[in-house]
Amino acid sequence: MHGNILLVDDDPSTVSMLQIMLEAQNYAVANAYDGHSALEQLKSHDFDLIITDLKMPRVSGMDLLKEVKAHYPEIEVIMTTAYMTVDTAIAAMKIGAYDYLTKPITDLERTRIVIEKAVEKAKIQTENRMLKHQLNPAGDSFCGIIGKSKPMRQVYDLIRKVAMTDTSVLIQGESGTGKELVARAIHSTGSRKDAPLVPVDCGSIPQDLLESELFGHTRGAFTGAVCEKKGLFDEAHGGTLFLDEISSTSLNFQAKLLRALQHKEIRKVGATTTLKTDIRLIAASNKDLFQEVKHGRFRQDLFYRINIVTVNIPPLRARKDDIPILCDHFLQRFASRFDKPVRTISAEAFELFRSYRWPGNVRELENVIERAVILSNSDQIEKCDLPPELIDSGLNSVPASLHHLAFNEAKEMFEKNYIIQILKECDANISSAAKKAGIARQQFQRKIKQFSIDPNILRKHPRI
């Protein structure tokens, strides 16, 4: 194949015409009929080029272009429209479009040349990126995961070891730590990288529909099943199935999943026969599955089936050496997306970044940077551009210089502010706060009494 191309257009005739032309030139072609569907395909398929219409419902071609350049910069984009003006063309090129084609597309030779050069450029960029990574494997990132701290280098080493095997992998980590990025890294560096990766958010699908979504169903299997449906196991055949938040599934579903994994076959809802399946399973959970098993909320046999290799992703507060490069990465992305001149973070603002506990982890840091770039009126992020929870965390943090305090006084100051911060993050729930702090509830209560902290005030006014 000469390259992988995604056609995005709500006009079936345009899609059909381009697809026939491109497939005749030995390109692999996929279709999407709106921008939202295109973004979903980008999550599980690799493309060299996207050819997209400008005017589409839900997500416009220009919005799609911005998302692609923000998250998949190596993919080239060609815009097509019957309404292309000089201003629109210039705007698209500034964002990063490779070129544009005016509808109706009649000059097939020019179209062929533009597409050929765009695919060639995309392939060169991809090869350069891979070469750069090979020459600098200990750089600031790994397969799209940003970080070079010791905990993250250990994660990268584990990914490399398990990637080329077919064994099941369990990824554990708090919300916002990047579990799906790790799953994608395992898939993209493994033997199944040319087959699809199908992500499934088990927590967002109603439990009574999860079996149908994963295994499929026959026509008439239940009310509303008007036609036969292919399940996500089938979609992932030959590739990887990523079950995110697997701890949210019911015990009944877990039993059926276990059987599918053990026997490598599935049965559609309403079917009497089974289908063979060939998938690699990667599962993820923000809960400790071992504890879920102990409390009877997760099947022990399924836990041992998927827990062959576990990748534990450290929370951001345990890898604060990565905060500078994460900030720089997000700063560049959002400054480019919003066309803002923001390039740096002030020392005062960055001190808050370093001292904050980041309960939402990397996802929270990303959101904070995006907000700050939008609000910034200068070329750097200032303290006033940050959300209240970060600013207020500084009011309750230990001062950088404590040389004027005795050791015991400094220790007490730290403990008091530490407990206040954790109570805020847990909405003043003492049991949750004690668990997060890693101490017994009774010991935590004694500390609350020792420092005369009123949890009720923190609950009513979480930023006091």
N, C-alpha and C positions, 0 to 999 in steps of 0.2 A: 504493500500500500504506500502511496506517495505521502499521505498525511491524513489526520483525523479532523473532520470539519463538522461543526454544528450549525445547522440552518435554523434561524429563528424568525418566523414570520407568521402572521395570522391569516395570510392569503395562501390557501393550499395550492393554487395554480403556480405561484412563484416558487414555492418550495419544490413542487414536482418538477418544474422545468430545470431548476438549478441542480436538483438531485440527479436527474438523468444525465446532465452534462458532466457533473463531477464524477459520478460513478463510472462513466465512460472513460474518464482519465485516470481511473484506478485509485480514487480517493475513497476513504471510508466515511460515510455520511450518516449523521443522526439528525433528527428533526425535533423541534419544539415550536409550539404555536403561540407562545407568549413568553415574556421575560422571566416570569416566576418559574415556569417549567424549565427554562434554560438554566437558571441558577440551581435548581434541584439536580439536573443532570451533571452539572459541573462538580457536584459533591462526590460523585461516584465514577466519573469517566474523565479520561485525559483527552484534551483537544489541542490541536495546533492553531486552529483558526475558527473564529465565530463570524458568520455572516448574518447580520441582524437588521430587520426593518427598524425604522426610526419611530414610527407611530404604532403603538400596540397597547392593548388594555392592560391594566394592573401594573406592570412594570414596563416602562418605555424603553426604546432602544438606547437612549442616552443614559438612562439610569442603569441599564444592564452594562453599558460600556464602563461607567464609573465603578461598578462593583467588580467587574472583571479586572480592571487595571489596579484596583485596590488589593484584591485577594489572589489574582492569577496573572501577574504582570507579564509572564512569559507567553501568554496566549495573545495572538494578534486578532484585531477586530476590524471588519469591513462593514460600513453602514450602507444600507440601501433605502431609498425613499423616492417617491414621486414629487416630494415637496422640498427637496434639498435646496436651500439658499446658500449664498456665499457665507453669510454669518453663521449659519448652522454648521456648514462644513468646517469652518475655521474653529468653531467651538468644539466640534467632535475631534478634530486633529489635535487641539490643545490638550484635551483630556487623554489622548493616546490612541485614537483610531488610526489604523494603518492607511486607509483610503476610503473612498465612498463610490457607490455605483448608483446611477440615476435610473429609476423605473420609468417605463418598461425597459428591461434589459435586452437590448437588441444587438449591441456590439459584443458578440460572443468571444471574439479574438482578444479584445482588450480585457474583458472579464477574465478570460483564462490566464492571461499574463499577470494581472493584478493578484489573482488568487495564488498562482504559482510562486510569485515573489514573496507574498505574505507568509505562506507556509514555510518557504525556505528560511525566511528571517526568524520565524518562531522556532524552527528546529535548531538553528545556529545558537539562539539565545538559550535554549534548553541544554544543548551540549556544553556551552560555556559555563552555565550554572553548575552542571554536574562535574565538569573538570575542575572548577573552582573549589567545589566541595571535596573532591578527591585530593587536591593539593593542600587543602586546609581543613582536614577532618575535625580538628579541635577548635574550629571557629566559633562564632557566636550563635550558630543555629544548626539544627539537624532535621532535615526533611520538613521544614516549616515550623519546627518547634524552636522557640527562641530561648537561649540560656547556655551558659558555659560554666556554671557553678559546679562544684564537686557532686552534689546530689543529682544534678541533671546529667552530668557525664556518666554517672553510674546507670541512669535510666537508658541513655543512648547505647551503652555497652550491652545492656540486657536486650534491647530491641534488636541489635545486630545479631546476637546469639540465637534468638528465637525466630527471626524473620524467615530464614530459609528452611525452617521445619514446617510441618503441618499441624503441630500440636496446638491444642486449645490454650488460650491466654486469658487471664483475668486481670483487668486493669482496675486498681482501686485508688481513690483519691477524692478529696473534697470537691464540691461543685465549683466549677470555674478553673480547675487546674489544667484542663486540656486533655481529657481522656480520649476524646475523639481524634485529636491530633496524633496521639500515640498510636491509636488503632490504625490510622491512615499511614503512619510511618512504618508500622509492621507490615502492612499489606503492600505498600509501594516498594519496599526493599526485599520482598519475598518472592517465591517462585510463582505465586498466583497474581503478580502485579498486572499482567495483561488481561486478566478477567475482572469482572466488576467487584467493587466493594459496596455492599448494601447496608447502610446504617438504619437502625430501627430504635426509636426512642420508646422503650416499653412503658415508660411512665405517662406518655401522652396519649396512648391508645387505650380505650376502654377495655377492661379485661374480657368482657364477653365478645369482643371483636378481635382480640389479639390472635387467637387460634386461626381464625379465617384469614387475617392479614398475613400470617407467616406461612401457613400450610395451604391456603387457598380454599375454595369451596366449589361444589357442583351446583348446577342450576336447580333451584327449588329446595336447596338444603335447609333454608329457613326463610321466614317472611322477608321479602325484599331481595332475595337472591335470584334475580331475574335472568342471570346468565352465569356461565362458569367463569371462575376467577383464578388467575395464576397467583400463587403465593410468593412471598419474598424469599423463601427457600429456593424456589425455582429461579427467581431473578438472580440470586447469588450463585447459581450452579457453576462450579468450576472456579469460583472466587471465594470471597470472604463475606461472612455475615457478621455484622457488628451489632450486638444487643446491648444498648446503653440502658443503664438503670435497671438491670435484670432483677434487682432486689424488690422491685415494685410488682413483679408478677405473682399470680396466685399459685398456691400449692398444687392445684389441679392442673394448671397449665405447665408447671415445672415438671410434672410427671410425664406429660406428653412430649415435652422438649427433650427430656432425658432419653425417652425411647427413640426419638428421631436421631439423636446423636449416637446412641449405642448401636442401632441397627442400620444407620445411614439410609433411612427411608422415611417418607412422610405419607400421611393419609389425609387427603382433602376432607374438609367438613362435608358430610353427606355421602362420601365415597365408600365403596366396599373393597377397593383394591389399593395397594400402596405404590408409591413411586420412589425409585432410587434417587438419592441426592448426594452431591459431592460438594461440600462446603468446608471452609475452615471457620471455626467459631472464635470470635473475640468478644468477650463480655466485659461490661464495666459496671461499677457500682460506687456510689458516694457513701454507702454504708459499709461497715465491717461485716462481710458475709459470714465470717466465723461466729460473730456474736448473733447474727440473724439465725444461724443454724441452732445455736444454743437456746435461743428463745422460741424455737419452733416455727419461725416465720420463713425459713428457707430449707428446702430438702437437703439433707446431708449427702445423699448419693449424687445429686446433681452438683453440689458444691465440689465434691472430690472429682467429678467428671470434668468440670471446667477449670478447676484450680490446679492444673498441671504446672503452669508457670504463672507467677503473679508479678505484675509490674506495679509497684507502689509509687505514685507520683507525689512528690513532696509539695506541701502548701507553699504559697509565696513567702510567708513569714519565715520559712525554713531555708529559703534560697534568696536572701535579700541581696546577695552579690549580683543577682541577675536583674535587679530593678533598673539600674542605669541603662543597660542595653535594651530592655523591654520598653522603657520610656522613649528611648531614641527611635526604636522601631515604630511604635505607635504614633509618635510625634511626626515622623516623616510621612507616614501613611495618611493621617488626617489633615496635615497641613496641605498635602497634595490634593486630597479629595475635596477639601473646602476652599482651596486656592487662597490659603492664609500664609502670611510671612513668618509664622511662628517657627523658631528654630531651636530654642533652648528653654530650660526651666530655671527660674531664679533659685538662688541658694536657699532662701527662706522656704520656698515652696518644696524644694527637693528634700529638705530636712524633714518635712511632714511625710513625704513619700517613704522615707527611710524608717521613720518611727511608727507609722501606722501599721496595724496588724493585718490588714487586708483579708477580712473574713470572706469576701467574694473572690479572692485570689486573682489570677491573671485577668479573668473576665472583668472583674471590678476595676482593675488598673486600666484596662483598655477603655472602659466606659468613662472613667475619670479623665483620661487624656483627651478623649473625643469631646467631652463637655468643655474642658478647659480651652481647647483649640478654638471651639466655636465662640466662646465668651471672650477670648483674649483680644485686647485692643493694641497689642504691641508685638514685637518680634520674640517675646518670651512669655512663658506662663508664670503668672504671679500668684501669690497666696490668695488674693481676692478672687481668682478664677476657679478655685477649688470648691468642692461641695462642703456643706457645713460639717459633715461627720469627720472630714479630714482636718479642718481648721480646729474643731472642738477637741479632736484627739490630742492636738498639740497643747491645749490648755491643761490637759490631765497627764501629760507625759513628763518624765523626769528631765530636768534641765540638762543641757549638754555639759555644763560645768558645775560640779558639786564639791569643789575643793574647800568651800567654806563650811561644809557640814561634816559632822562626825560620821563614822561608818554606819553606826546603828540608825542615825537619823536619816541618812541617805537610803538605807535598806528599807526603813519603814515607809518613806515617801514612795519608793518604787512599788512596794507591795500594795499600798493603798490605791495608787493610780492603776495598777495592773488589775486589781479586783473590780474597780469602777468600770474600766474599759470592757472587761469580759461580761459583766452584768449588763452593760448597754447592748453588747452584741447578742446576748441571749434574752433580750427583752425582760431583764430582771428575774428570769427563771433560775432559781438557786441551784436546782438539780442539774440543769443543762450547763450552767456556768461552772459548777464544780467538776463536771465531767470534762468540759473543755480545758479546764486548768490542770486536769490530771490529778486531783486530790479528792479525798473523801468529802461527802456533803457536810458532815459534822465539822470537819476541819475548816471548810470554807465558811460555814456559819460563824465559827469562832472568830475568823478574820474579819467578817462583816461587823460583828459586835465590837471587836478590838478597835476598829477604826471609825466606829459610830456612823456606818454607812446605812442609809435608808433605801432599800431596794424599791420601795413604792414610789419614791420621788423619781428614781431613774426610769421606772415604767411609764409614769405619766409624762415626764419630760425627758425623753431619751437622749437629749443633747446637753443636759445640765452637767 
